[in-house]
Amino acid sequence: MSASPSPSKFSGHNRFPVDEVRAMFPAIRKAGDFVFLDNAGGAQVPQTVVDAVANHLIDYNVQRMAKYQHSQGVDRNLDEARESVAMLVNAYRLEEISFGQNATSFIRLVSLGIAKLLGERNEIVITDMDHDANIATWLALEADGAKIVWWRMREDGTLHTEDLKPLLNDKTRLVACTVTAHSIGTIVDVATVGKLAHAAGAEVFLDCVHYGPHGLMDVQAWNCDYLVCSGYKNFSPHMGFLWGRFDALVKLPTFKEDFIPDVPPYKIEVGTFTYENVAGMNAAVKYLEALGLRFLPAGTHTRREALAAAMAAIREYELKLSREMIAVLKRHGAVIYGISDEARLEQRVPTICFNMPGITPQQFAAEMGEAGIGLRDGHMFAPRLMKRLGLSMETGAIRVSLVHYNKVEEIARFEKVLTEVIARHK
């Protein structure tokens, strides 16, 4: 999948330093034997991120754009974070990055602007594999004259780009899709999506919230027009950011007070947002860069090279975690939704939805929680996907979601408890 950097070039380098990584995360140290398997619901943060947030609150807890040192510190922190996040997604220019509350609010902001630009190009392509935030937001534009076109997931748990081709025409305004399914972990070939959509004269909006902690983001390689991401899955506090192609953001209608310049990022960053959490996002990017340097030869490297090395090493290590977890689930008769074929595991991240015959997701999650293993049950904020999988909104599925600070030994612990849960329900 073109969304994913190939991990193979890092084979033979340093073994992934998972124990050293875990030592950097205070929540993991404090939790003792607790196993974090709900990282899609919020990843933990390294100590450097905690420090960055605390330092901002101590040193710069004022409003920006004033002529005294504390306020100027806010401006510097935001500038530095904008540079880091621009590097993180491989933006063309710094002004393409805007900070705010969360990804959902940015999806809505962009959708409201696009609603005013529909004209005769009024078709919006959405998928039934996405988080509902990237579905319902676009469905709401039907009231503004939008026509919704569905790009359906196949039974193999994948969005096939050949199925997208016949949906595109001279009426297509936008294709909105995820980079990686937050529920079943499938990676989408978004580079091909960008190529096909632009050939038809349409724009591309990507929800990258779930791909961020697992692989290298690259808006230039993906040839998209908008991308949203949230910090809470990316080893950062709760905050969100929007990347938009500069000329697209210039044209996008937004609400703003008259005194605010009608150019990005100012026209997007209307009102006060959580500056301290943006400082934390900056520290999270730097954490990944520092990790990447372990996998590069000695010498001078760009920040982007260090980040690419980190994400490639993470992809390689997480492939091992996916393989181990799926093998455990198969051994115990789980019904796995999405990709489970050993030969196709590189097409997914270690976020796995499943059900255990004879045990409701709620019973399973509760018993796992009592045993010190955190995972998630329910509809995963994806009602259309639940319907597609033949699952009810009331019960849904079970989801385990691993990241690079998880260990194979934790999967073994999960299997031990899984065996005990199954035995109690026989």
N, C-alpha and C positions, 0 to 999 in steps of 0.2 A: 504494500500500500504506500502511495507516495506521501501520505501524511507522516510516515514514520521513518526516522533516520535508520539506516542499516547499522545494527550493532556489531556486525562481524569484524569490522576493522579494529575493534578494541579487544578481540579475543587474544589471549596471551599476555595482555597487560596485567596490571595489578588486579588481584582478586578484589571483588567489590567489598569495601570496608564497612560492612553493615554494622558491626559492633561499635566502631568508632562513630559512625553516623548516629546511631541510637543514643550515644552518650551526649550528643549535642542537643537533644530534645528533652527539656526539663519535664514535660508531661509524661514521657515514656519512663524516665528515671523514677518519677514520683509514683507512677501507677503500679510499680512492682511487677506482679505476674499477670496483670490485666493485658488482654490482647486486643489491639485496635484493628478491627476488621470492618469498620464503617468509615473509611477514609474518604469515600465519595460524599459522605455527609459532612465532612470537615476534617482536613488533615491537621496534624499537630504542627507546631512551629518550633524552629531552633531557638536557642538562647539569644542569638544575635538579633533575631526579630523582636523578641520580648524587650531586649535592651533598646532597640531603635524606637519602639513605641514609647517606652518609659522615658527615654531621653528627650523625645520630642515634647511629651507632656510636661516635663520639668523645665526644659529650656525654651520652648517655643509655643506654648499653649495660648496663642493670640491669633488675631486675624491677619491675613497676608496683606501685602501691598501698602504698608505704612513705612515711614522713614525713621524707624528706630530699630535697634539691633535684634530684638526678639522677633519682630515681624519680618525683618530681612532674613532671619534664619528660616522662617517658614518658606519664604520664596526660594531660598537655596535648596531646602529639602525637596520641595516640589520639582524644581528644575532637575535635581539629581535623580529623583525617582522617574521623571519623564524620560530622561536619557536612558536609564536602566531598562524601563519597560519597552521603549522604542527598540533597544537592542534585543530584548527578549523575543519580540515578535518579528524582528528584521524590518522595521518600518522604513519608509523612504525618507521621512523627515520627522523631527520631534513634535511638531504641531499636530501631527496625526493622532497623538495619544491624548485622551481625555480621561480624567478620574471622576469617580462618582460613587453612588451607593452600592450598586450591584449590577450584574449582567442583565437581569430582568428589566430594570428601569431603563437601561440603555437600549434594549430591544424595543421597548415602547417608545422611547424618544425618537429612534430612527424610523419606526413604523409610522408615527404621527407625521413626520416630515415627508415620508414617501407617499402617504395618503394624499398630500397636497400636490403631488407631482405625477399622479397616475396617468391622466389623459387617456389616449387610445391604448397605450401600453399598460394594461390593467391586470394582467395575469401574474399571480404570485404562486410559485411552486413551493410546497412544503412537504414534509415527510411524516409518516406514521411511526417513526422510530425515535423522534426527538423528545426532549423534555417539553412539557406543555407550554412553558414560557415562550418557546420558539415555534409554537403552533397557534395557541389561542390569541396571541398578540397579532398575528397576521390575519386570522379568521375575523377579528374585530374590524378589519378594513373592508369587509363586504358591505358594511353600511356606507362606505365612501365610494363604492363602485368597483371594488376589487373583485376579480374572479379567482377563486382558489383552485389550484390544480394539484392533485395528490401524486407524489412520487412514493410508491409503495415498496416497503421492504419485502424481499423474497422470503420463502420459507427457510432458507439457510441463514437467516438472521443478518443479511447484508443488503445494503443499498447498492444496486448494480447501475453503473453509469450508462450502460446501454439502454436501460429502462428510462433514463432521463431524456435521452435524445429525442424521442417522438413527442415529448411534452413541450419542447421548446419551439417557439415561432416568433413572428414579428409582433406579437401581442405580449410576450413575456417581459415583465418589468423586473422581476427579482426571483432568484432561487435562494431559499433559506433552508439551511440544513446544519446538522451538527458535524463536528470533526470526529468525535468519538461518542458513541451512545453511553450516556450516564447510567443506563440500566443494565444493558447486556454486553457492554464493552467493545462493540464492533467499531473498527476504524474505517472511516469513509475516505474514498479516493477523491479528496477535495481538489487536488490539482487538476484532475480531469473535469470535475464539475466547473471549475473556473474557466477552463478552455472552452467547454461546450456552451456555457452560458454567455460568455463574451462573444463567441462566434454568432450567437443569435441576437446580440445587442442588448443583453440583459445584465443586471448586476448580481453579485453574490454576497449573501450575508451568512457568516459562519458563527455558530455557537461553539466556542473553544474552551468552555469552562472545564469540561471533563478531560480533554486531551492534555491540558497544560502541565499537570504533574508527571505525565508519562512520556512525553516526546517533545521534539524540537518544533516550536511554532515558527512559521515562515510565511508571512503574508505575500512576499514577493514570489516565492516558488508556487504558492497556491493560487496566485492571480485572483485574489478576492477583492472586494470593495469595502466590506465592513467586517469587523470581528469583535466579539465581546468575550470577556474573561472575568472570572472572580478570584479574589485572593484566597478565599477560605479553603479551596482544594489545593492551592499552590503554595502551601507552607507559609502562609501570610495571614494577617487578620482579615476580618470581613470588610471587603471593599470591592469595587469593580472598576474595570477600565474598558474603554472603547477605543479600538483602532479604526480609523476610516481613511480611505484614500483622500488625499488633501482636496483635490478638486471636487470630489463627491461631498465632502463635508462643507465646503464653501457653498455649494448649491442647495444643501439640505435646509429647508425651513425649520427653525427652532424657536421656542419661546425664550425671550430675554428682555430685560429692561432696556430702555432706550440708550442708556449710557454705556452699555456693554458693547465692545467692538463686535461687528458681525463677521468675525473670522474665528476659525478653530485655533486653540481649544477654548477660547473665551465664550463663544456662542454655545458651547456644549456644557461647560463647567459653570452653570448658573446656580448661584447660591453656595452656601458653605458645605463642604463635605468633610470627611474624617481625615484631616491632614496626618494625624498620628498613625493611622492605619496605612496610609500611602507610604509613610516612612518605613513601616514594617514590610510593605511589598518590596521596596527598594532593597532592604536587607535580605529578603528571601531570594531575590535574584542574585545577590552577591554570594549568598550561601551556596547556590547551585554552581556559580562560577568557580568558587574555591574547591568544590568537590571535583569539578571537571579537570582542574590542574593536576589532580592525581593520575589522570589517564593520558597525559600528554608528556612528551619528552621535555627535558629541561630546556629552558630558553624563554624567549619572549613570545607571548601569544596574545592575540586580541581577546577582548571580553567575549565576543561572539564565538570564537574558537573554543574558549574554555567552556562556555555554556553548551555548545554542540557536543563536546566531549562528555560532559556530565550527562546529557540526555541520552546519548548513545549508550553509555555504560548503564544507565538506569533501565533503558529498554532491554538490554541484554540480561540484566539481573532479573527484571520483572518477568521476562519470558520463562525463566526457571520457576518463579513463583506461580505463574499461570499453569505451567505443566504439572507442578506438584498438587495444586489445589484441585484442578480438574480431575486428575487421577484419583484423588481421595473421594471426590463426589461420585465418580463413576463406580468405584469399588463398593460404595454403599447404596447404589441404586437411585441416586438423585436424578430428577428430570431437569436437565440443563437447557436453558433457553439461550439461543445464539450459538456462536462458534465453539465447538468442543472437539473437533477433529485435530489430532496431534499435528498433522501436516499443515494446518491453517492457523496455528496459534499466533503467528506473527501478525495476523490481521486483527488482533484484538489486544486489549490491555487487561490486567488482572482484576477486572470488575466482572463478577459472575452472578447472574440471577439463576435461581433454581428453586425447586420444591422437593420435599421429601414425602413420598407416598404415605398416607395415613397420619400425617402430622400437619396441622395448620401452620402457616408461616408465623402466626402470632405465638403459638405454643413453642415453636422451635426457637424463635428469637428470645422469648422470655427465659427458657431453660438455659440457653447459651449465656444470656446475660447474668443469670444467677451463678453460672460457673466461671464468670470473669472473662467472657468473650463478647465483645460488642460488635453487633452486625445489625442489619436493617431488615424490616419486613414491611409489606404493604404495596401500594400501587406505584411507588417510585416517582410520583408526579408525572406519570405517563399513562393517562387513562386510555388513549387510543392504542398504545402498544399492549396494554393489559388485555384489551378486547381482542386484539389481533392474536395474542397468545392463548386465548380462550380462558383467561383468568378474570376473576371478579375484582371490582374496585375495593370491595370490603376486605378481602383476604390477600389478593395479589400474589407476591412471591417473596423469597428470601434473597438478600443480596449480600455477598461478601466483596469487599473492595480493598485491595492491597496496594501499597506503595513501596518505595525503595527502602524504607526503614523496617519493613516487616521481614521476618526470618522464616526459613524452612521449618525450624523447630516450632514456630508458632502454628504452622499448618499441621504439624504432628500433634500438637496440643488440641487443635480444633478437631482432628480425627478422633482422638481419644474421647472427647466430650460427645462428639457426634455418635459414636458407638454406644455410649451410655444413654443418650436420648432415644435412639432407635430402640434399644432394649426395653426401655420403660414403656414404649408405646406398642409393643407387640401384643 
